[in-house]
Amino acid sequence: MSGGNIDYGPFSPTCRDTITHKSYLDCVETRTFLGDNRNKAHWLCSSLAAGNRFKVADLKRSGRTRYSIPSAGFLAQLNLALLS
C-alpha cells in the first residue's frame, strides 16, 4: 500500500454492527465519532445499507406534535444541496 490508502474492498451486505443505526448518515456520524476514519465509516455504513440493516423505531403517537432538531451532518448536506 502506497500513500497510506487502505482498500476496504467491495461492500458486504452481510456486514453487521453492534450499534443499531437509524440511517446511513447516523451511522457515519457515529462511527467517525467513535474513531473510525471516514473511509472505513463510509464502507461499513454502505455495507449496512446494502444489507438493509438500518432500523427505525416505531413511534408512539401522542396528542401533541413533536419536532426534532436536525443533526449537524444533515444541515451540512442541506447547505451543500442549496448551494449547488
Buried (B, 14 or more C-beta within 10 A) or exposed (E): EEEEEEEEEEBBEEBEBEEEBEBBBBBBBBBBEEEBEEEBBBBBBBBBBBBEBBEEEEEEEEEEEEEEEEEEBBEEEEEEEEEE
